Amino acid sequence: ILNVEQSPQSLHVQEGDSTNFTCSFPSSNFYALHWYRWETAKSPEALFVMTLNGDEKKKGRISATLNTKEGYSYLYIKGSQPEDSATYLCASASVRSTDKLIFGTGTRLQVFP
Amino acid sequence: DAGVIQSPRHEVTEMGQEVTLRCKPISGHNSLFWYRQTMMRGLELLIYFNNNVPIDDSGMPEDRFSAKMPNASFSTLKIQPSEPRDSAVYFCASSPRTAGNQPQHFGDGTRLSIL
């Protein structure tokens, strides 16, 4: 994988459903993986930054896992609420250019009441 | 605390005109990033600075684009002359230290329309 890829592109769920989506990134020369939440008409907001293989981070109902050997991260939302509706972006940094983030195109989540 | 401040929020101008976008990073942050967001290409890094010094400008589309950071609290992105294909949302972000394991804090963006 040369780029950061996210799937699915969009997702519609009912309030109360749990959901998850995937970020795939280049596993060679891995340095860090970021997740951002981006609400319409606002700016991206950092959720997690992960660096270690097997890392798992949690913020309220949202959690993320990281597998650096195979180059993927999952974002989970437990009991989705309408206010979770947003685009979720992941971004990867490599050891060759640690400051430079390569962003995926995002997963657009819509939660219906 | 104030976040990253960008101005203007919206800019509409005719092609050929010079456009200047402004950014004030969070006080104490050492890294500043300029991104462009389009439907086709998503969020792309244009250029970033560490301690006011440009580090990587490989994402700058062409010579019509230039960016400066004269001091730790101010940066500009200039397009001269502007073209309709430059229409996009431009984001500025800053982070505390010069490493990719620090979260980036984004401004509200400038929505640029070139007619």
Contacts between the chains, C-beta under 8 A, distances in Angstrom:
chain1	res1	chain2	res2	distance
A	31	B	100	5.3
A	31	B	101	7.1
A	32	B	100	4.6
A	32	B	101	4.4
A	34	B	100	8.0
A	34	B	103	6.7
A	34	B	104	7.5
A	42	B	108	7.2
A	43	B	4	7.9
A	43	B	91	6.6
A	43	B	106	3.9
A	43	B	107	6.0
A	43	B	108	5.2
A	43	B	109	6.1
A	44	B	43	7.6
A	44	B	91	7.6
A	44	B	104	7.9
A	44	B	106	4.8
A	45	B	106	7.4
A	46	B	103	3.4
A	46	B	104	6.6
A	46	B	105	7.1
A	49	B	101	5.6
A	49	B	102	7.0
A	49	B	103	5.3
A	51	B	101	5.3
A	89	B	43	6.9
A	93	B	100	3.0
A	93	B	101	7.5
A	97	B	56	6.8
A	97	B	100	8.0
A	98	B	99	5.4
A	98	B	100	4.3
A	98	B	101	7.6
A	99	B	31	6.3
A	99	B	48	6.1
A	99	B	50	6.9
A	99	B	55	6.7
A	99	B	56	7.6
A	99	B	98	5.9
A	99	B	99	6.6
A	99	B	100	5.4
A	100	B	45	6.1
A	100	B	48	7.0
A	100	B	56	6.0
A	100	B	100	7.0
A	101	B	33	8.0
A	101	B	45	6.7
A	101	B	100	6.4
A	101	B	104	7.1
A	102	B	45	7.8
A	103	B	42	5.9
A	103	B	43	4.3
A	103	B	44	7.7
A	104	B	42	7.3
A	105	B	42	4.3
A	106	B	42	7.0
